[in-house]
Amino acid sequence: MFLGFNAFFSENLFITLKGQLGLIKHLILYSALCYFFLKNENSFKIFINILTIVILFTLFDTFWQFVFKKDLLGNYLIESHGNRLSGPFGDEYIVGGFILKSIFFTSNSKFFKQRYNWIAYIIISYIIVLLASQRMPTVLFSFCLIFLFFLDKRFNYKLAISLFITIIITVLITFNSNPKIKKHYIDRTLEQIGIYETDWGEGHENFWDSQWGAHYLTSIEIYKDSKLFGSGIKTFRKVCNKDEYSSINSVKADSRCSSHPHNIYFEILAETGLIGMMFFLYLIIRFIKYNKIAKLNFIKDNPEVLVLSFIFFWPLQSTGSLFSTWNGFFYPLFFSYLYCLSKKYYYKNS
């Protein structure tokens, strides 16, 4: 019923219906993955092993691109905004996000039950994400490591402290040896949030003067015009061009448009309204309660659950579109993974 109202009040019926088909596709994918994971004991292991191989290749290929300026598939390193590594993704600079969103699904791999295999895997992944000059994945990854140091039984106190110091030293060496990366992470970030003005600055006084800030402000204005059901799924790309939104309080007002607002909460609020946001939050809470995912013992034995939840739902981050093909794929994967993990855990401990 909600999708019907969302389409009825949509600013562009065709785009919304197309987006809703994509949403239905995600629901089908979730059901298919749950069935596949629970069909037999080996299905889940097969998926984890295949994903591990894909991630290891991505790590190697991206490092090769960093060293030799071209990856194994012929994709060149771009030296603007730091060293823009894409690895096997061609002209899509998503390798940092892919690694961040993928590696913790492989936490239960038999190979990574060995403490030092897991630690080496995590640290190498972190370094590659850092070298890829993708700021938000690097920041989120840093917090994920802190979570793991406290929650993951494969880390002990002394090891956690040693690795924390090692990571700090690695970051400092990277910034010192490659000023472009430092400039991208430090100077560019401080300029965008208005801490100080750089040579390439545009008079940023605060975060809202950044391109992301302009996206978010536009989303808020779109929500104000369609509070209950939003402007329609995937219509941000069309509605943001309206002249009435050119007056948002941002020096980047002319860059307010994009295919999506780069934050799933602003995206949901703008495109599905208050009803859509409440429905979204209700489904998540219902899923958590039904599968007993918030139980302390479950989280202690499966610390990647907390890490993955932080990655996918921490509100203070820029994200891909919830309704897109690439980024949206990870959400049915995430929920089907949790569903399978909880079923196996409580069946084993019942």
N, C-alpha and C positions, 0 to 999 in steps of 0.2 A: 504493500500500500504506500509506504514511504517513497519508494522509487517512482511510483505513479505521480505523486504530488510533486516530487523533485523535477520530473520531466514536464509536468503540466505548467509549472511556474518557471521553467528554464528560459534563459535568454537565447538559447540556440538548441532547439529540440533535437536536431540531427546529431550534433556533437554529444549531447547528454545521453541519448539512446546508445550511441556508440560506446561512450564511457561506461554505461550500465552493463552493456554486454561484456566489456572487459572485467567489470566487477563480478559478474556471474561466472566468467571464466576462472577468476581467482577462487571462487567458492567451489567450483568443480575440481580445480586443481587441489585444493585442500582435502576434499573428500577422497580423491584418487590417491594422494600421498598417504593419507591415514590408512586406507585399505592396503596400499603397497607395503607400508612399514609394518603393519600388524599381520599381514598375510602369513608370514612365517618368520622364524628367528633370523634367517640369513638376509632377508630383504633390507632390513635396517642397516646391517653391517655392510652390505654391498653398496648402498648409497653412501655411507660414510667413507668407505674406501675409495670410491670413484671421486667423491668431492675432494678427498685428501690429495689424490693424484693431480686433479685440476689445479688445486691451490699451489702445490709444490712446483708445477710447471709455470704457473703465473709468477711465483716468487723468483724462480731462476730466470725466466724470460725478462722480467722487469729489471733484475740486477744486471743482466747482460746488456740491456738497453742503456742502463746508467753508465756502464764501463765503456762500451763500444759505440755509444751514441745511436745505435740501431739494434732493435731486438731481432730475435730469430725469424720473425715473420716479415721483416723489412720495414717495421714502423720506426720512424726517427724520433729521437728525443727533441723536445721543444724547449728552448732556453729562456722563454719569456715566463714571468711570474715564478722565478726560481727554475729549477729543472723539472719541466712538466713531463713526467713519465706516464706512458699509457700502457706499457707492456703489450700483451696480445690483443688489446682492445682498440687498436688502430688510432683513430682520431677522437675517440671517446676517453676523456681523462677521468676514468672511474675506477682505476685499478686500486687506489687506496680504499675506497668504499667497498669494493668487492672483497678485498682481503679481510677488512674489518668485519664485514657481515657474514663471512663464510667460515673463518677459521674456528670459531667456537662451536660450530656444529660438529666439528671433528674431534671434540674433546674426549669423546668416549671410544675413539679408535683404540684398538688393542695395542697398536704401535706406540701410542702416546700415553699409555698407562705407565710406561717407564718414565720416571721423573725427568731425567736429563734430556730425553728425546722431546718431551713436551716443552721444557724450558727453552731448548735451542730453537724449536719451531716457533714459539711465541716471540722470542727476542729477534730472530731473523725477520719475522713478519713485521714487527714494529719498525725495524730499521728500514725496510723496504717502503713502508707507508710514509715514514719520515722523508726519505729520499725522493718520494714521488711528489713532494711539495703540495700535499693536499691537507689543508690545515684542520678542518673539522674531523676527518678520520683520525688524524694524529692526536688531537686533543681527546677525543673519545677513547682512543686506544690507550692513552696514558692513564685515564681514569679506570679503564678495564683492568689494567695491570695492577693498579692499587687494590681493586676488589679481589683479584686473584691472590695477591700476596697475603691477604687476610683470610680468604675463604677456602682456597684450593689446598687440599691436603698434600698435594705434591710439592708445596712450598712450606718450608719451615722458617722460623724467625730469622736465623742467621742468613739463610739463603736469600730471603726476601730483601733484607737490608743490602746484601752484596749486589744483588741484581738491580735494586733501585739506584745505588751509587753508580753502577756500570752504565745504566741507561742515561743518567745525568751527564756522565762523562762523554758518552757517545754523542748526545745531542750537542754538547759544547764543542766537541771536536768537529762535528759536521758543520756547525755554524761558522766556526773559525776557518775551516778549510774551504768552504764554499760560501762566499759572501752573498751570492744570489739567493741561496736557500734561506740564509738568515734574513735578508731583506724581505723576502716573501712572507716569512713567518712572523717576524717581529715588526719591522718598519711598516709594512703594508697593513698589518692588523691594527697597529696603534693609530695609523692615519685614518683608517676606515671608521674607527669608533671615536675619533675626535680627540685623542690624547695629544697628538701634535700633528702639524702639517708638514708633509714631505714635499720634495721638489715636484712630484707628480700629483700632489693633492688637489682637491677641488673644493676646498673650504669646508671640509667635514667638521661639524661641531659635536656630533654624537653619532651613535649607531644608526639612527634613522636616516642619516645622510648617506649611508652606504646603499649599494644596489639591493642588498637583502632587506634593509630597512624599508626601502621604497616598495618592495614586493609586499611586505607585511602590512604597511600602512594602507596600500591599495586593497588588500584582502579585507581589512577592517572596514573600509568604506563600502566595499561590495556587500559585506555582511549587513551593514546598517541599512542598505537598500533592500535586502531580501532576508530578513531576520529569521524567519521560520524555516524555509525550505532551501534557501540559498539561490544562487544564480544558475544552478544546474551543474552536474558533474562534468568536469573537464572544460568548463566554459571560461575559466579565468583568463585564458589566452586571448579570448575575444572581448570579454567585458572590460578588461584592464585598459583598453584603448580609448574608452569613453573620455570625452573632454572634461567631464565633471570630476574625474580623478586626477587630472593634471595639476590640481592645486594642492595636492598633499604636501605636508610640511617636510620636504626633503629636497636637497640639492640634486638628487638623482631622480627626480620626478619624471624626467623624460625617459628614464630607463626602467620605469616601473613594470613594464610588461615582460612576460616570459610565458613559457608553456604551462608553468605552475608556480605557486608562491614560494617554493623551496622550504616549506615547513608543513608537515602533514596536518598539524592542528589548524594553522591558518587556512590551509587548503580545504579541510573539512568544513570549517566555519564559513568560508566564503561560498563554497560550492554546494553545501548541503544544509547550511543554516544551523540554528540552535537545535532543531529536532534531530538533524543528522549527527551533530556532536554528541547529544545525549544518547542516541541510539548506539553510536560507536563505543562510547565509554561503558554503556550497559553491557554490550556484548563481551567486552574484554573482562569486566568484573565477573560476569556470569561464567565465562570460560575458566577463569582462575578458581572460582569457588567450586565449580562442578568437578574440576580435575585435581583439586586440592594442591595446586601448585604453590600456594603461599605458605604451606606448612614448613616449619623451621627445619625439620629433619630432611625433608625433600630438598630444600635449598642447600643445606650443608653437604649432602651427598651428591648434589648436582649444581655446583656453583656457577656453571656456565649459563644456567637459567637466569640468574640475576644479571649477569653480564649481557646476555642477549636482550633481555628486557630493557636494560639501560640503553643499549645501542639503538633499538628500534623505537623506543617511546620517550626518551628524554626530550622534553619540550624545547630546551634552549640549544637548538642545533639547526643547521641548514640540512635539508633532506631532499631526496628525489621525490617524485610524485607518488602518492599512495595508489593512484589509479593507472600508473604507467605499466608498461610490460616489464621493463628491466627491474626497476626498484620495487614495483608492486609484487613481483614474483616472490620476494623474500618474506613477505608477510604470511601467505599461506604455507610457505615452507616453515617459518618460525612456529606457527600455531600447530601444524601437523607434527612437527618435531616434539613440541611440548606435550601434545596429546599422547603420542606414542611413548615418550619417556615416562610420563606419569603412569600410564597403564602398566608398563613393564615394571616400574618401581613398586607400585602398590600391590601388584600381583605377586612379585617376588617376596615382599615383606608382609604379606597377609597370612 
